């Protein structure tokens, strides 16, 4: 009887382990990814996206918003908006040098990630760019 109980427990444990391994090994579904370079105005999501009627999107205001936790937002000349994310897990995207770019035109290179109506860029590089005309 003990042998059967042990075998049954071992079988259930092996089945649970196989199910968990399959769950954790599968990549998330539904997202598209591509390398991109986008130039646009760097602001915060609060001023530009969540409250477009405020029309503030000024450098000091956006720096405070980003430091408070709002993600930075890149608005391209064609009106497309991209939430900017770090490309390195647990490493902040914004640095003192990048805070100086807020409110101005920047060129961002990274991995475009789209899913469930949201588009973001996992930033690999960010640098000052010449202003571009917007729509």
C-alpha positions in Angstrom: 0.0 0.0 0.0 2.8 2.4 0.8 4.5 1.7 -2.5 1.3 2.6 -4.4 0.8 5.8 -2.3 4.4 6.8 -3.0 4.0 6.1 -6.7 0.8 8.1 -6.9 2.3 11.1 -5.1 5.4 11.0 -7.3 3.2 10.9 -10.4 1.1 13.8 -9.3 4.3 15.8 -8.4 5.8 15.0 -11.8 2.6 16.1 -13.6 2.4 19.4 -11.6 6.1 20.1 -12.4 5.5 19.4 -16.1 2.5 21.8 -16.2 4.4 24.5 -14.4 7.5 24.1 -16.6 5.3 24.5 -19.7 3.6 27.6 -18.3 6.8 29.4 -17.4 8.7 28.4 -20.6 6.1 29.8 -23.0 6.6 33.3 -24.2 3.8 35.8 -23.7 1.3 35.7 -26.6 -0.1 38.6 -28.6 2.9 41.0 -28.8 4.9 42.2 -31.8 8.5 43.3 -31.5 10.8 45.1 -33.9 14.0 47.2 -33.7 13.2 50.9 -34.3 14.7 54.4 -34.3 12.1 57.1 -33.5 12.7 60.9 -33.2 10.2 63.0 -31.3 9.5 65.1 -28.3 10.2 63.7 -24.9 7.5 64.4 -22.3 5.6 62.6 -19.5 2.5 60.5 -19.8 0.6 62.6 -17.3 0.9 65.9 -19.2 0.8 64.7 -22.8 -1.3 61.5 -22.8 -3.5 61.3 -19.7 -4.4 65.0 -19.6 -4.0 66.5 -23.1 -6.3 69.4 -22.3 -3.7 70.7 -19.7 -1.3 71.5 -22.5 1.5 71.9 -20.0 4.1 69.4 -21.1 6.9 71.7 -19.9 10.3 70.5 -19.0 10.2 71.1 -15.3 6.7 69.8 -14.9 7.5 66.6 -16.9 10.7 66.0 -15.0 8.8 66.1 -11.7 6.1 63.8 -13.2 8.7 61.3 -14.3 10.6 61.4 -11.0 7.2 60.8 -9.3 6.7 57.6 -11.3 5.0 58.5 -14.6 6.6 56.8 -17.6 8.4 59.1 -20.1 6.5 59.5 -23.4 7.9 60.0 -26.9 5.7 61.8 -29.4 6.9 61.4 -33.0 6.3 63.9 -35.8 3.5 61.8 -37.2 1.6 61.9 -33.8 2.4 58.4 -32.8 3.1 58.1 -29.1 5.4 55.6 -27.4 5.8 54.8 -23.7 9.5 54.5 -23.0 10.7 51.6 -21.0 14.1 50.4 -19.7 15.7 47.6 -21.7 17.5 46.3 -18.7 15.4 44.7 -15.9 15.6 46.6 -12.6 17.7 49.4 -14.1 16.2 52.9 -14.3 15.6 54.3 -17.8 16.0 57.9 -16.8 19.5 59.1 -15.7 20.6 62.7 -14.7 21.8 63.1 -18.3 18.5 61.9 -19.8 16.4 64.2 -17.5 18.1 67.1 -19.3 16.6 65.9 -22.6 13.0 66.1 -21.3 10.9 68.7 -23.1 13.1 68.6 -26.2 13.6 66.5 -29.3 15.3 63.2 -28.9 16.3 60.2 -31.0 15.5 56.8 -29.4 16.7 53.5 -30.6 15.3 50.2 -29.1 12.9 47.4 -29.4 9.3 48.4 -30.2 6.8 46.3 -28.2 3.1 46.3 -29.0 0.3 44.5 -27.3 -3.3 45.0 -26.3 -3.5 48.5 -27.7 -0.3 49.8 -26.1 3.0 50.5 -27.9 6.3 51.1 -26.0 9.9 51.2 -26.8 12.5 49.3 -24.7 15.2 51.9 -25.0 18.8 51.0 -25.8 20.0 54.5 -26.7 18.5 58.0 -26.2 20.2 61.2 -27.5 19.4 64.8 -28.2 18.1 65.3 -31.8 17.2 68.3 -34.0 13.6 69.3 -33.5 11.2 67.8 -36.0 8.0 69.3 -37.4 4.9 67.8 -35.9 1.5 67.3 -37.4 
